[in-house]
Amino acid sequence: MSERTVALVTGANKGIGHAIAAGLGALGWRVGVGARDEARREEAVEKLRAGGTDAFGVPLDVTDDASVAAAAARLEAEGRLDVLVNNAGITGGMPQEPTVVDPATIRTVVETNVIGVVRVTNAMLPLLRRSPAPRIVVMSSGVGSLTRQQDPAGETGPISGAYSPSKTFLNGMVVQYAKELAGTPMKINLACPGYVATDLNGFRGHRTPEQGATAAIRLATLPDDGPTGGFFDEDGPVPW
């Protein structure tokens, strides 16, 4: 059984998830690299280990019940789980104007970006409840902010009938988790990474994955008197 802090980061084989895993590993934590693709997952584990992170692979498809159950069993074998970072997500591709988006696209995006988070979180909760300082970080996006979406001057990306609303839905779900888990040591918060250059946006973002990981790492390491049920970027609260 590991006596060090153990974290699981979903979608950690590349981009922001990989940067989060590296950042947590730099703290001396043992980090599970959750990813579907075996080759990419093992390549990420090797790269993280080369950089000094005590990383291990966790086969994980957030849309598949059996895969998530097996991942929970893998973490049980570690003996503990202290931090869960729900990072895996998809855009669903473009165009997504509400008048033309395929309803199947909306369903697929919500299945990964919202239901996948619920599926993984609920599967990992029994382990997290045994931690002295359990933390759940959920990667959201500024495009999920209705306040920003309604600001004519706001930078909210292209019109999106699937990805952006999925993040708004996700934000609302995390608020409900925080209400249910109030009064426990569990803290669950949303992290906004900013516009990061990843394959999710064709590497058009102006921020690095390491910069995008900053808010998530901060929320993963919150003290006992830290917030829960909030939406934050590296500069502080993000408007809902």
C-alpha positions in Angstrom: 0.0 0.0 0.0 1.3 3.4 -1.0 1.8 5.8 1.9 2.3 8.7 -0.4 -0.5 10.9 -1.8 -2.0 9.1 -4.9 -3.8 11.0 -7.7 -5.6 9.9 -10.8 -5.7 12.2 -13.8 -8.1 11.2 -16.6 -7.0 12.0 -20.2 -3.4 12.4 -18.9 -1.6 11.0 -21.9 -1.2 14.4 -23.6 -1.9 18.1 -23.3 -3.2 19.7 -20.1 -3.8 16.3 -18.4 -0.2 15.3 -19.0 1.0 18.7 -17.6 -1.2 18.2 -14.5 0.2 14.7 -13.9 3.7 16.1 -14.2 2.9 19.0 -11.8 1.5 16.6 -9.2 4.4 14.2 -9.7 6.8 17.1 -8.9 5.2 17.3 -5.5 6.3 13.7 -4.8 2.9 12.2 -5.5 2.2 8.9 -7.2 0.1 9.6 -10.2 -2.2 7.4 -12.2 -2.3 8.2 -16.0 -5.8 7.5 -17.1 -6.2 7.1 -20.9 -7.9 4.9 -23.4 -5.1 4.3 -25.9 -2.6 1.8 -24.6 0.3 2.9 -26.7 -0.1 6.6 -25.9 -0.8 5.9 -22.2 2.4 3.9 -21.8 4.4 6.4 -23.7 3.1 9.1 -21.4 4.0 7.0 -18.3 7.5 6.5 -19.6 7.9 10.3 -20.3 6.6 11.2 -16.9 8.9 8.7 -15.2 11.8 10.1 -17.2 10.9 13.5 -15.7 10.9 12.2 -12.2 7.2 11.4 -11.7 6.2 8.1 -10.0 3.6 7.4 -12.7 1.6 4.3 -13.5 -0.9 3.6 -16.3 -4.6 3.2 -15.7 -6.6 1.9 -18.7 -9.7 4.1 -18.7 -12.5 5.0 -21.1 -14.8 7.4 -19.2 -17.8 6.4 -21.4 -17.6 2.7 -20.5 -18.9 1.3 -17.2 -16.7 -1.8 -17.3 -13.6 0.3 -18.0 -14.3 2.7 -15.2 -15.0 -0.2 -12.8 -11.7 -1.8 -13.8 -9.9 1.5 -13.2 -11.4 1.8 -9.7 -10.1 -1.7 -9.0 -6.7 -0.7 -10.3 -6.7 2.2 -7.8 -7.9 -0.1 -5.0 -4.8 -2.2 -5.7 -2.8 0.9 -5.0 -4.4 1.0 -1.6 -5.5 4.6 -1.7 -6.7 7.5 -3.8 -6.5 11.1 -2.5 -7.1 13.3 -5.6 -9.1 12.8 -8.7 -8.7 15.1 -11.6 -11.4 14.7 -14.2 -9.7 16.1 -17.3 -10.8 13.9 -20.2 -13.0 15.7 -22.7 -13.9 16.1 -26.3 -15.2 19.0 -28.5 -17.3 16.9 -30.9 -15.9 18.6 -34.0 -17.4 21.5 -36.0 -19.7 23.0 -37.1 -21.8 23.2 -34.0 -24.2 26.1 -34.6 -27.5 25.1 -32.9 -29.4 25.2 -36.1 -27.1 22.6 -37.8 -25.5 20.5 -35.1 -26.4 16.9 -35.2 -28.2 15.8 -32.0 -26.0 12.7 -32.0 -23.0 15.0 -31.6 -24.5 16.7 -28.6 -25.2 13.3 -27.1 -21.7 12.1 -27.7 -20.1 15.2 -26.2 -22.3 15.2 -23.1 -21.6 11.4 -22.7 -17.9 12.2 -22.3 -17.8 15.7 -20.8 -20.6 15.3 -18.3 -21.7 11.8 -17.8 -18.2 10.5 -18.0 -17.2 12.8 -15.1 -20.2 11.5 -13.1 -19.3 7.9 -13.9 -15.7 8.2 -12.9 -16.3 10.4 -9.8 -18.9 8.0 -8.4 -16.7 5.0 -9.0 -13.8 6.6 -7.2 -15.7 8.1 -4.3 -15.4 5.0 -2.0 -11.6 5.3 -2.2 -11.6 9.0 -1.9 -13.7 8.9 1.2 -11.0 7.0 2.9 -8.4 9.7 2.2 -7.7 12.3 5.0 -7.8 15.1 2.5 -9.8 14.1 -0.6 -9.9 16.5 -3.5 -11.8 16.3 -6.8 -10.8 18.7 -9.6 -13.1 19.0 -12.7 -11.6 20.6 -15.8 -14.2 23.0 -17.2 -13.7 25.9 -19.6 -14.4 29.6 -19.7 -16.8 28.9 -22.6 -19.1 27.2 -20.1 -19.6 30.5 -18.3 -23.0 31.9 -19.2 -21.9 35.3 -18.0 -19.1 35.3 -20.5 -21.2 33.8 -23.2 -23.7 36.7 -22.9 -21.0 39.4 -22.9 -20.7 40.8 -26.5 -17.0 41.6 -25.8 -16.3 38.2 -24.2 -13.9 35.7 -25.8 -16.0 32.6 -26.0 -14.8 31.0 -29.2 -17.1 29.9 -32.0 -20.8 29.4 -31.6 -21.2 25.9 -30.1 -24.3 23.9 -29.6 -22.5 20.9 -28.0 -19.1 21.7 -26.4 -19.8 25.0 -24.7 -23.2 23.9 -23.3 -21.7 20.6 -22.1 -19.3 22.6 -19.9 -22.2 24.7 -18.5 -24.0 21.4 -17.7 -20.8 20.1 -16.1 -20.5 23.3 -14.0 -24.0 22.8 -12.7 -23.3 19.2 -11.9 -20.3 20.1 -9.8 -22.4 22.6 -7.8 -24.8 19.7 -7.0 -21.9 17.5 -5.9 -20.6 20.2 -3.6 -24.0 20.6 -2.0 -24.3 16.8 -1.4 -20.8 16.5 -0.1 -21.0 19.6 2.2 -19.9 18.8 5.7 -17.4 16.2 4.6 -13.6 16.6 4.1 -14.2 16.3 0.3 -13.6 19.3 -1.8 -14.8 19.5 -5.4 -14.0 22.4 -7.7 -14.0 23.4 -11.3 -10.8 24.5 -13.0 -10.6 26.8 -16.1 -7.3 26.3 -17.9 -7.7 29.2 -20.3 -7.1 29.0 -24.1 -4.4 26.4 -24.2 -2.7 25.1 -27.3 -3.8 21.5 -27.5 -5.0 19.2 -30.2 -8.5 19.9 -28.9 -8.4 23.3 -30.7 -5.8 22.5 -33.4 -3.1 24.1 -31.2 -4.5 27.6 -31.7 -4.4 28.5 -28.1 -2.0 31.0 -26.7 -1.2 29.3 -23.4 1.0 26.3 -22.8 -0.3 23.1 -21.2 1.8 23.9 -18.1 0.1 27.2 -17.7 -3.3 25.5 -18.2 -2.5 23.1 -15.5 -1.8 25.8 -12.9 -5.4 26.2 -11.6 -6.0 22.4 -11.4 -2.8 21.8 -9.4 -3.8 24.6 -7.0 -7.2 23.0 -6.5 -5.7 19.6 -6.1 -3.6 20.8 -3.2 -6.2 22.9 -1.3 -5.8 23.2 2.4 -8.6 21.9 4.7 -10.1 25.4 4.9 -10.1 25.8 1.1 -13.2 26.4 -1.0 -15.5 23.8 -2.5 -18.1 24.1 -5.2 -16.3 26.9 -7.0 -15.1 27.8 -10.5 -11.6 29.1 -10.7 -8.8 29.9 -13.1 -5.3 30.8 -12.0 -6.3 34.4 -11.2 -9.3 33.5 -9.0 -13.0 32.9 -9.4 -14.5 32.6 -12.8 -18.1 34.1 -13.3 -20.8 31.6 -13.7 
